[in-house]
Amino acid sequence: MPLYRPNPLRSQKVRPIFQTLTKDAAPVQDTAKPPLKIRRDDKAMLRAAADVTRDLNKPDARIYWVDFLASAFLGYGALALAATTSNTLVMFIAAVVSILALFRAGSFIHELTHIKKGELGGFKLGWNLIVGVPLLIPSFLYEGIHNLHHAKIRYGTIEDPEYLPLALMKPWTLPLFVVSAALAPLALLFRFAVLAPLSLAVPSLRKLVVERFSGLQINPYFRRKAAEGELARQWRWQEIATSAWAIALVTLTVSGVVPLQAVLVFLGVTSGTMLLNQTRTLVAHLWENDGEPLSVTEQYLDSVNVPPPGLAAELWAPVGLRYHALHHLLPGLPYHALPLAHRRLKETLGADSAYHGANYGGLFGLVGRLAVNSWRGKKA
């Protein structure tokens, strides 16, 4: 049985890939397909989004640095306590605090992909040295990947590295999607400690590492191209630094210099941050597109806002990620401006605006909707 049944009008590029997911899918026809029916954009919403946020586009360096450094300080402090205490309850509480704080600090990687060059001098370097390299998630794994997710003609298609039609796939894919993230720290450790050094001597392995193991992506059919220019230079030093750290961590652990408890706690905390991020990813979109290009409004409505008054979203969708749909509408808006932008748009736009269609109440309702749609194998 197929994981999901794609729309017969999907693009020619998508068809062959989706065919590989099933044995009983209909054969691809060589006949010309009719034009896709894309709904019109809500032009009033798009116009208002641009108009009411013109004064909010500049990132505030003080907010970025204070938020990031405070999160990292709390996260590493709690990690150190969890790694050294002999009290199980204290270890558990400290580990949870560390997961939440380091998840917030790590989430700034999303901001790095949207910050224009020169806007926050030194922030990318600081983020990589403090969080990216130590947690084995240097920013090159996301830069050059995430921007493709925002490309109008790529969103939700086979060329989108951050999209899977989870709502149309088999129910067992959802828990697998989340739980698999728990193994990410071990996979990243292997990637940087073993594969990266070996790939320098084996060109075919290097090609595999670049294409398959150099991006924080969820689309298994996406293949990354080698970076060029400034990104290639950033990639080079970040990979060298992360590989050196990974090799050192493995060496110090095997030699007994670093206590096993400390290493296990470190891997447990990083695994927890990955699990939390994957859960957040699970509800960042409705995942109901089967490969067709979408209009901007359709992309917005396939994305999710979880605005106040609920406070829990600040823990599982920090650094503006609770306004993910609004972010797709205005990807250049800094995270600290999103709450005000949301309030302005909510007050400006009428009840019939598409803007209100992407606002949801919380995590559990969204997970439930996705599970139900996956079970039914169709859109809600």
Secondary structure, DSSP 4 states (H G I P E B T S, - for coil): --S----TTS-TTHHHHHHTT-SSSPPPP-SPPPPP-PPPP-HHHHHHHHHTTGGG-S--HHHHHHHHHHHHHHHHHHHHHHHH---HHHHHHHHHHHHHHHHHHHTHHHHHTTSPTTTTTTHHHHHIIIIITTTT--GGGTTTTHHHHT-TTTTTSTT-TT---GGGS-TTHHHHHHHGGGGHHHHHHHIIIIIHHHHTT-HHHHHHHHHHSSS----TT--PPPP-HHHHHHHHHHHHHHHHHHHHHHHHHHTTSS-HHHHHHHHHHHHHHHHHHHHHHHTTB-----S----HHHHHHTB-B--TT-STHHHHSTTTTTBHHHHHHSTTS-GGGHHHHHHHHHHHS-TTSGGGGGB---HHHHHHHHHHHHHHTS--
